[in-house]
Amino acid sequence: MKTVGQLREEIKALMKKAGDVDAKCTAENREPKDEEISYKNDVFAEVDRLQKIVATQERHERLTRDLDGPAGAPLTQPKPQASAPDDRGKFKSGSEFAMAVRNASAPGARVDPRLFQAAISGVGETIPSDGGFLVQKDIANQWLEELFTTGILWSKVGRRVPISGNANGTKINGFDETSRASSRGGGMVVYMVGEGGQGTATKPKFRQIELNLHKIMGVCYATDENLSDAAQMESILRGGFTGEFGFKLDDLLVNGTGAGEPLGILNAGSLVSVDKETGQRAATIVAENVIKMYSRMFAPSLSNAVWLVNQNTLPQLLTMSVAVGTGGVPVYLPPGNTLANAPGGALMGRPVYPIEQCASLGTVGDIIFADLTNGYVVAEKGGLQTDMSIHLRFDYDESVFRFILRVDGQPVRATALTPYKGGASYTQSHFIALATRS
C-alpha cells in the first residue's frame, strides 16, 4: 500500500496535468475544448479518489496516535469550522473570499457555503467542484466602479450600449454622411416650393456601427503566504488590477487598432489631422496649432470637448502666448486659476488632461482635442468577471485569480465631415490631432 506522502505526490502530478490544460487555454486565449473538459473531469475524479484514501489513512493514523496517548485524552481533535458568515450570508471583502477559497482546498475541509452563493450571484459561469469560485456580484461591481474611477477617459464616454443575454455584440444604425455641402444626412435636401409646385424626392443614406465584444484578461498567482496576509491581498487586487484595467481601457480608446480590440481615436477614419505651421520647429506646439485644432471641432461639441496631452507637452503649453501689440497673453491656463476644477488646467477654455497614453511631443497624438461625450460609443457586457481557482498551480501551493472584462468601442463617425460652407480642405470631426512636427 502506498504511503500518504506517495499519494500526495500522485495528486500533485495529476493537478499539474490539469493545470497544463488551463495554461494552454490561457496562452491560446480560448475556452477549454469538450475533450479537455472531459479529461480534466477524469483527472479530478481520480484526485477525489486519492484524497479520500489520504483522508482515510490520516484518520487511521490519528486514531492510532490517540489510542496510544495518555488515558482520558480525546480520541479526535475538534474539526475546524468555517468562519460564520455575516447577516446577509455574503463575504465582506475580496480578501475574506480569497481566504475561504484557500481553506476549501484542504483535504476533508468544510467548504464555506458562501462560496456557492457567490458562484450563483456572480457574473459568468464556473464549476465550484473543479475549484473555481466567482467573487459575489457586489464585490465584483465595487471593483468595476474603482476600475472606471482609476481610468480617466473610458468613464467620460457618453454613448454606452449594454450587451445582455447570449449576444456578443450589437449593430447601431446611423447616417452615412461625409459632406454637408450639398445635402444632409447622406442625401436629404428640402426645397422652397411655390403653390402647386411639385416636391423633389430625396432620401438619407445609412451605415451600421458594428460593435463586437473583445476580452481583456488579467491573471494573478497568489501563494498560501500571500493569502494569509488578507490586507496585502486586498491591496494587490484592488490597487493593482483595477488600475491596470483602467489604464488599458484608456490606452485602447486612444491607440486601439480595431483588430481584435476597440478602435482608438488615432486610428479612426474620422480623425482630423491639422498641419504644422510653415517653418515650425520640430517637437514644438505653437498657439496657431491650438487655434486651428479648436476651429476644426464640430461647433455643437465645443462645450463638451477636452484636450488630451502627453505630460511632456506642458513646457510648450505653459510658455505659449498670442501676441497683442508689443506684448502677449497666455493661451494655457494652468491649474489653480479660474478653472481650478480642470485637473490639468484649461486651453481655449476647455479642460486639459495629461495622460500617458498620448504620444510623445512632436508626433501625432501628443495633443488631441476630443469630444468623448458624443463622438465615441462603447459596448459592455456583464461588468468585471472575477474568479479564482485552487487547481491550476496546486503543486506550487498557489491559487490563481482571473479577471475578465468584455468590451468594444469606436468613434461614431467613419469619416471626417465636410461642412456646408468651408470646403473639403476644412473638414470637421469629434477628434482633432496635430500632424507630426519633425
ABEGO torsion letter per residue (X at the ends): XBBAAAAAAAAAAAAAAAAAAAAAAAAAGBBBBAAAAAAAAAAAAAAAAAAAAAAAAAAAAAAAAAAABBBGBBABBBBBBBBBBBAAGBBABAAAAAAAAAAAABBGBBBBAAAAAAAAABBEBBBAAAGBBBBBAAAAAAAAAAAAAABAAAAABABBBBBBEABABBBBBBBBBABAAABBGGGBBBBBBBBGBBBBBBBBBBBBBBBBBBBBBBBBBBBAAAAABAAAAAAAAAAAAAAAAAAAAAAAAAABAGBGBBBBAAABAABBBBBBBBGBBBGBBBAAAAAAAAAABBAAAAAABBBBBBAAAAAAAAABBBBBEABBBBABBBBGBABAABAAEBBGGBBBBBBAABBBBGBBGABBBBBAAAABBBBBBGEBBBBBBAAAAAAAGBBBBBBBBBBBBBBABABBBBBABGEAAABBBABBBBBBBX
